[in-house]
Amino acid sequence: MNGSTDADLTRRAAVSERVVVCGLGPAGRAVASRCLARGLTVTVVDPVPLRRWTATYAAWADELPDWLDPRVVAATVDRPIVWGYRRHEVDRRYVVFDTERLRASLNIDGATVLADRVTELGRDSVVCASGTVLGADRVIDARGVARSPALAEQTAYGVVLGPERTEGIEPAFMDWRRDNGATTDAPPSFLYVVPLGGGAMLLEETCLAGRPALSTRELRDRLVHRLRSRGIELDGDETVERVRFPVQGGHQGRHRFGAAGGFTHPATGYSVAAALAAADAVAADSPVHPLRTRAVAALRAAGLRALLAMPPRDMPEFFDAFFTLPPARQRAYLSGRSDLAGTLAAMGSLFAAVPSHLRRPLVLPARTTGVPPEPDR
């Protein structure tokens, strides 16, 4: 007997495990950070590892893991507003991240960082553009999803207004009111308004999903028209945010994470909170794609197809119906990656709540829903 305890053996095994994380967006940094917290040996590969994150990230407060530093939250909205044809208050706290603090809090100081591009990725090795070959016990692909005309995208154009210009502006999770200059048969967009801390606010015209999605130029024109109709003139000196990313195209699997691993909600575009919540489990090499999670993903994909097929004039009425559902069912559909019963209940309740002319676009996509194949091991 050498006196080693089970805890000692576990600790030594963890220290000896080599993990390569490809990609240093929020998902990649989160899983690399949590791997380091477990004592694993981590190498991260990204073409520009020190690049700043320019997007605004937000989440529902109840999605966030306990280990996340609360100081990464820049602003909170206790009851976000949604406008369809009517005004709704969502009984769920919403948080907006301080992007730089979020990035810094996902500490990867103990990792080996390579500024390189991955060209080949296997289960236990990575080949980089420089010719460097990295061996590993585990490889995690967190490089996101490449854009393609075949994939539905979310696009947005936003401006940041300083505190001297935001008095009386109400935060809104979605505002589908038709004061953006678009005709009723044009592809729809909504206004997203969130505080950024210090009195500043982001006002962003957003195309929820499109194939093709609205251009940022069209969204800019709509935003200017909408804000002008509300008495807000832009002077051209505002900080601008442009958004464009696929809301589909990821594939669930043990070696994929974040958007690359199917963590993006295809009907909303949200993925950061889901990746943060799952980072510990992935670091521990625990399964994060059980059968029920894959079934939920199939149902969400059907939800995206329904949104893409819905006549533009019906979108506000659809969201009026969704945000009259009980809060637990709203949450199940918006956030419950593995809540199959809740997702089915939410979709059933929504079908019952919408007017009869909206039911056909909801039913047809469901006919092609199937559970994705077993993820790679």
N, C-alpha and C positions, 0 to 999 in steps of 0.2 A: 504494500500500500504506500503510495507516495503522498497521501494526505490531501490530494486535490478533491475539491467538492464539485458537485454538478454545476454550480454557478461558475466555478473557475473554468471548467471545460467549455461551458457555453460562451464565456467571455473570450477564451482563446479562439474558439471556432469563429466567433463574430469578427475578431480582429484579423483573422487570416483571410476572411472572405473579401475578394476583390470585385468591386462593382464599377462599371463604366456607364456614365450617364451621358447621353447624347442630346444636347440642346440645353440652353440656360434661360429659357423663359420662366414664367412663374412655376409651371409644373416641374420642369427640370431642376430648378434651384430648390424647390420644396423637397423633392425626393432625395436629392444629393445631400441637403442639409440634414434630413432625418436619418439617412444612412450613416452620416458622420456621427450623429448623436448616439447611434447604436454601436459605435466603435468599428465600423467597417472601413476598409481601405477604398477610397473613392477617387476616380479620375473622371473629370468632366471635359467634354469636347464641344466647342462652339466656335464658329468662324469669328465672332466678335464678342468674346466673353464679357467685356467691360461695357457693352452698350447699355445706354439708359432705356428704361421702359417708358414709352411716350403715351401709351393708352391709359385711360381711366378704368380702374378695376373696382367693382363693387360686389356685394353679396348680401344675402339674408343673414342676419346675425346668428340665427340658430344653426347655420351650416358650419360655422367655424370651429376648428379643433381647439381643445383646451391649451395646447402647447403654443399657440400663436400669441405673440406679444401684443397685448391690447393697444399699445401705442401706435400700431400700424394703421389704426382707424383714424381718418382725418375728420369725418363728419358722420352723423347719424340722423336718420329720418325715422321717427317712431311709428308713424302710420302713413306710408306712401300713398299718394293719390293716383288713381287711374281714371281717365276720361274715355268713355266710348261716346255714346250719345248722352250718357248720364255720368255723374260723379260718384266714384267709389273710394272708400278708405280701406286700405289693406291692413288687416290686423296682424301685422308682422313687422318687426324692426328691420330696417335696411341700413347697411353701412357702406361707406365709400372709403377706399383705402388711400392713404398717403403712399403713392407709388414708390418713391425712393426709400421710405422707411420699410415698406414691405420687402423690397429687394434686399435691403441691408439686413433685415431680421432673419432672412433665410441664409444663414451664415454658411459659407463653404470654404472658410479659411484653411481647414485641414485637408482640403482636396488638392490633387494635382490638376492644374488647369491647362488645357491645351487649346491654343487659338488655331483651330484647324477645321476642315470640313470633312464630315464622314461620307465616304463613297461606297463602302460595303459594310453591312451590319449582319453579324451572325449571332447565335445564341451565346457564344463564349469568346467572341473576338470582334474587333472593329478595325477596318482599314480606312486610313485618312488620305486626303488628297496629297499630302506631303510624302506619302509612302509609309508613314508610321503605322505599325500594326500593334494593336493593344490586345493582350489576352485578359480574360476575366472569368470569374465564376458566374457572373451575371452581367448582362447588358440590358440597359433600359433606354428605349427610344422615346425621347420627349421632344422631338424636333417639330411637332405640329403637323399640319396638313398643308400640302402645296396647293395653290390655287389651280382650278381647272374649269373650263366652260361647262363641264358635265356636273359640277357641284353647285348646289345652292349656296349663296353667300349672304352675309349680313354686311351692310354698308351704313356709314353714318358720316355726317359733317357737323361739327360742333364748334362753338366759340365759348371762351371763358370770359365772364364779366366780373369786374372787380366789385368790392363791397359797396362802392358809391353808386352802383347802377343796379343793384339787386333788390332794393327795398320793395316789398310787396309781391315779389315773384315766389310762387308756391312750388316746392319740389314736386315732381311728377314722375312716377315710374313709367307710365305711358299716357300720352295725351293724343287721342285719335281725332280730336275735333278738326273740322274741315276749314281751317283758316290759313292753310299754307299755300293756297293758290292752285292746288291740283284739282282736276276735274274728278267727278265721282267714279268714272270708269278708268282712271289712270292707276297704275300700280300704287298701292297705299304706302304712307309713311307716317310716323308719329313723332311727337316731341318728347324727349327725355330730358328732365331737368333735375340735377342733383347738386347739393352743396359740396364744396371741396375743402372747406375749412377756412377760417379767417374771413368769412363773409363772401368769398368768391363762389361763383356757381358756373357749372357747365350746362349749356343749353344746346341740345344736339338733335338734329333731325335724323331719324333712323328708319331705314328699310329693314324690317324684321328679318325677312328672308326673301330671296328672289333668285330665279334662274332664267335670265340674268337679273342681278340686283340693280337697283337704281344707282346711277353714277353719283359720285360725290359732287359733281358740278350741279346736277339736278337737285340734289339734297340741299346744297348751299342756296340755290335760288328759292327753294321752298322755305328754308329757315329764315332768310331775309324777309320774304313776304309775310310769313307767320308773325315774326317779331314786330315788323312794321305795323301789322294790323292790331297789335297789342300795345302800340305806342313805344316800342323799343327800336331805336335806330342804331345800326352798327357803323363805326367810323373807320373800319379797316385795319385798326391797330390791335385788335383782339388776338389773343393766343388762339390758334386753330387746332382742332383735333380731327383727323381723318381716320376712318375705320373701314377696313375691308378684310374679311376672313371667311373661309368656308365654314358652314354650320353642319356639314356632313363630310364623310370621307375617312374618318378614323375607324380603326378596327380593334375591337377588344382583344386583349392577349396579355399573357404574363410578362412579355418583354416590351410592352408599349404602355405609355403613360401620358396623361393629359389629353390634349386634342388628338394626338396620334393614336391613343388608346381608346378612343370613343367616349371620352369624358364630356365632350361638348353636347349640351342639350340642343338637339336639332331644331326644336321649335322656339328656342329663346336665344341661343348663342352663348349661354353661360357655361363656363368650365372651370374657372379659377378656384372657386370655393370647393367644388367637388374634388379637384386635385389636391388642394390643401387637406381636406378631410381624409383622403385616402393615402396620403404620403407615408404615414407611419406603417400602415398595413403593407404597402409595397416595399418599404425599407426592410420589413420583417420577412419578406417573401411569402406573405399570406395571400390566399386567393381573394381577389377583389371583383371577379366576374363570375359569380355563381349563376346557375340557370335562371333564377328569378331576375337577376340584373340584365341578362341578355334578353329576357322576355320584355322587360321594361323598355330596353333600347329599341326593340321592334315596335312597341306601341308608340314610343316617341317619334320614331321615323314615320309612322302612319300619321301622327299629328302634323309633322312637317309637310307631308304630301297634301294633307287637308288644307293647310294654310296656303300652299302654292296654288291649289285648285280653286280657292274661294274667290268669288267675284269681289273686286275691290270695295264696292259700295257696302258689302256686308261685314267688313272687318270690324267697324266700331260696335255693331250689334253683337257680333260673336264675343268680343271681349266684355261687353256689358253682361252677357250670360255667364262667362267664366268667372268674373269677379263678384258674382252673386252667390257662387258656390260657398259652402262652409269653409272656413279658413283651413281646416285640416285637409280637405280635399284639394284646395288650391296648392297647399304645401306639398302634398303627395305628388302632384303632377309636375310642379316646378322644380322640386328638389329630391324626391325620393328615388335615387338610382336603383335601389333594390326593393322598393315598396311596390310589389306587384299588385297586391290586393288594393292598396290605396290608389294606385294609378288606374286600375280597372274601375274602381268606384268613382273616381273623378271623371273619367271619360263617359261612364254611364250617366252620371248626374248631369254632365254638360249636354249630352245628347237630349236628355229630357228637358233641359232648361232652354235650349235654343228654339227659336221659331221654326216652324215646319219647313220653310223654304231653305233653311241652313243645314238641314239634316242630310241631304244628298251628298254635299261635299265632304261630310264627315264619315259617311258610310262607305263610299267607294274606295278610299285609300285603305280602310281596314280589311277589305277583301284580299289585299295582296300582302297583308302582314304575316310574317313568319318569324320564328325565333332564329337568330343568327347561329351559324355553326359554332361548335365548341371552340373556345379560344385556344391559341397555340400554347403549349406547355413548354 
